[in-house]
Amino acid sequence: MTSHDMKKAEATYGGFMSTLKWAVPVIAVIVAIVVMLIAD
């Protein structure tokens, strides 16, 4: 890989990790709500 491709890959990975930091807690809250609704 050239250095340009590596920079692009690092940027993509950084964006993915940033999105993941927000997505995981949101999904966990949604799952908790669904579980509470099913439990009733």
The 8 nearest C-alpha neighbors of each residue, nearest first, counted from 0:
[[1, 4, 2, 5, 3, 8, 6, 7],
 [0, 2, 3, 4, 5, 6, 7, 8],
 [1, 3, 5, 4, 6, 0, 7, 8],
 [4, 2, 6, 1, 5, 7, 0, 8],
 [3, 5, 7, 1, 2, 6, 8, 0],
 [6, 4, 2, 8, 3, 7, 9, 1],
 [7, 5, 9, 3, 8, 4, 10, 2],
 [6, 8, 4, 10, 5, 9, 11, 3],
 [7, 9, 5, 11, 6, 10, 12, 4],
 [10, 8, 12, 6, 11, 7, 13, 5],
 [11, 9, 13, 7, 8, 12, 14, 6],
 [10, 12, 8, 14, 9, 13, 15, 7],
 [13, 11, 15, 9, 14, 10, 8, 16],
 [14, 12, 10, 16, 15, 11, 9, 17],
 [13, 15, 17, 11, 12, 16, 18, 10],
 [14, 16, 12, 18, 13, 17, 19, 11],
 [17, 15, 19, 13, 18, 14, 12, 20],
 [16, 18, 14, 20, 19, 15, 13, 21],
 [19, 17, 15, 16, 21, 20, 22, 14],
 [18, 20, 22, 16, 21, 17, 23, 15],
 [21, 19, 17, 18, 22, 23, 16, 24],
 [22, 20, 19, 18, 23, 24, 25, 17],
 [21, 23, 19, 25, 24, 20, 26, 18],
 [22, 24, 26, 25, 21, 19, 20, 27],
 [25, 23, 27, 26, 22, 21, 28, 20],
 [26, 24, 22, 28, 27, 23, 29, 21],
 [25, 27, 29, 23, 28, 24, 22, 30],
 [26, 28, 24, 30, 25, 29, 23, 31],
 [29, 27, 31, 25, 30, 26, 32, 24],
 [30, 28, 26, 32, 31, 27, 33, 25],
 [29, 31, 27, 33, 28, 32, 26, 34],
 [32, 30, 28, 34, 29, 33, 27, 35],
 [33, 31, 35, 29, 30, 34, 36, 28],
 [32, 34, 36, 30, 35, 31, 37, 29],
 [33, 35, 37, 31, 36, 32, 38, 30],
 [36, 34, 38, 32, 33, 37, 31, 39],
 [37, 35, 33, 34, 38, 39, 32, 31],
 [36, 38, 34, 35, 39, 33, 32, 31],
 [37, 39, 35, 36, 34, 33, 32, 31],
 [38, 37, 36, 35, 34, 33, 32, 31]]
